[in-house]
Amino acid sequence: MRSPTERTGTRRSALTGIAPALALAFQAAPGTVSLLVLTALASSSAPVAVAWLTKLVLDRITVVDSDLFAIAGCLAALGLVMGTLPDAVRYLHGELDRATGLLARDRLFSAVNRLPGLARFEDPAFLDRLRLAGQSGGITPSQVVQGGLALGGGALTIGGFLGSLTVINPVMAAMVLLSAIPALAAEIALSRRRAAMMWRIGPAERRELFYSQLLFGLEAVKEVRLFGLAGFLHGRMLTERIRTDGERRRMDRRELRVQIILGTVSAGVAGGGLIWVIASAGARNLSIGDVSMFIASMAGVQNSLGSLVGHIATAHQQLLLFQHFREIEAVEPDIPVVRQPAPLGPLGKGIEFRDVWFRYSPAHPWTLRGASFTIPFGQTVGLVGRNGSGKSTLVKLLCRFYDPERGSITWDGIDLRETDPAELRDRISAVFQDFMVYELSAAENIGVGSVSSLDDRGLIKEAASHAGVHDELLALPRGYDTLLTRIFFDGEDTTSPMSGVFLSGGQSQRVAVARGVFRGDRDLLILDEPSSGLDAEAEHEIHSRLKEHRAGRTSLLISHRLGAVRDADSLVVLDGGRVVEQGSHESLIRQGGVYARLFGLQASGYREEG
Ligand SMILES: Nc1ncnc2c1ncn2[C@@H]1O[C@H](COP(=O)(O)OP(=O)(O)OP(=O)(O)O)[C@@H](O)[C@H]1O
């Protein structure tokens, strides 16, 4: 038998979510919730009042007097209330949805932003949970309020009608009430199955989204067109959709079968009641008013019970999905965060990797196998090695996106595990290999390197000059205010200077370098392949500028172009997750090992061309 976690992706019972969901709704919109309670009271008592007033009218119809007109007046007023209330309720629910949606989103994103590392974002189950949490977080509180009000209001209506029905025929009243119990049980079971189904189809929905993004996105369009991948991806996307549709169809059919059975039971009870009431009226045991009251009560009880059961089932299903929201809110940090982190001062001595072992998960092979080396204060260390040797992984450990499984990385002797990740990152500037171009203006693309100085245009231009991209940005249609995008436009007219531009790969990389430079005087500068997309002249220029910028700063420079790192104070050669060579360019060349061989290969390529 499968565990609850396997079935619905969550271990908690739906009922434990009621209080947090209601609390979220009250916190988001207390006034709206109070108004909804009042409208629920009014709309649930109105049908009972209408049924009683109709009975009174029918019983007195033979004597037309002022009382009859007064009752008719009340009926008209009630009709008006019943006619307008649904619109008011709809509006109030809309308001509640918006308020809870905003608050839930705020809380969800705050919880995700609290995660210090990267591991959760690489975990498909976490991503599925995040998607369901995003869907349910905003809706569930409002659905639970709706369910609660339906429960209270429904109880009022049902109580009123059942009382009336009991006066006329207590057996029938009991039968109507009893017929609702299997309906409730069946609907609850169905809602649990639906929640489990939504968790089960999560991976297929994620894959479908991935294929559709490839088909519609700009990122893959060149390869998709050139390799003729559209049909292949389209087919994969439809296959995933057909798979999820199949699951949904099976669920809908199951629901249909249950609804037909429940409807038949309910119609049987109503039909039996009708036969009895007609027979009793024929035998003159019931008045016309009694008949009208019986029919209204029977219909009222059945309708109210039906909608009550429906609301409970919907709220139950939403509550099951709401557990994902609660689990994301309560998610544990993916790297251990100490309660009282060691204060991290400005780097004074250096950073030391000591016998660092790391793998991305126990299912993955070791990426680093006992790497040891030092980045001394004020010096530049060049890190080189074959593809997949673990260079970028070392950078990620240095930024504490993950912790080593064995060994340690120390900052002036303080183990990074003892530090606050935010404080550590505040002391680091980096240009990553897989740098970002944000859908923001050119100035903002540089300014986000240090958000507190986002509006300092002078500093932004200085950083752009350092990265050799100032003239290009100045020449854009709106200079530094031009959007760096091809997708989002400021205006309808895509030819206007308001529209965005798409920079070339090398230009984008220089903007990323400017962002790293703009971050300012941090203790450690990491440059992971900062010039991989640049032409030879630009590469030479940027390395000279970065060399100037690095002077006296502690930095880690990664590059496959060994000419760019040979000037580093020392070089570390990584192979298969181990440091295999260390030293200056000259000493490594003399050593005649991996570095000397790689350097020789690159140099010979240039010599032949020369
Ligand atoms: N998020 C991840 N999850 C699992 N494995 C990963 C992840 N990132 C990297 N790896 C694996 O770790 C190994 C080292 O990757 P890394 O990116 O550190 O190498 P690198 O030396 O920077 O390579 P390159 O020169 O190609 O940039 C590779 O085998 C890679 O497949």
The ligand as an ORCA input file, in Angstrom:
! r2SCAN-3c Opt
* xyz 0 1
  N      23.586     20.822    -10.641
  C      24.241     19.707    -10.908
  N      23.723     18.498    -10.612
  C      24.383     17.373    -10.869
  N      25.604     17.321    -11.436
  C      26.186     18.490    -11.763
  C      25.543     19.735    -11.527
  N      26.358     20.718    -11.958
  C      27.457     20.121    -12.437
  N      27.360     18.789    -12.315
  C      28.381     17.790    -12.696
  O      29.576     18.079    -11.982
  C      30.703     17.888    -12.803
  C      31.567     19.155    -12.774
  O      30.851     20.193    -13.389
  P      31.417     21.689    -13.401
  O      30.388     22.542    -14.048
  O      31.874     22.063    -12.054
  O      32.673     21.511    -14.348
  P      33.617     22.612    -15.003
  O      35.003     22.218    -14.690
  O      33.199     23.981    -14.601
  O      33.299     22.353    -16.534
  P      33.375     23.348    -17.789
  O      34.805     23.576    -18.090
  O      32.719     22.563    -18.851
  O      32.643     24.592    -17.429
  C      30.185     17.519    -14.186
  O      30.323     16.144    -14.339
  C      28.725     17.908    -14.163
  O      27.950     17.010    -14.910
*
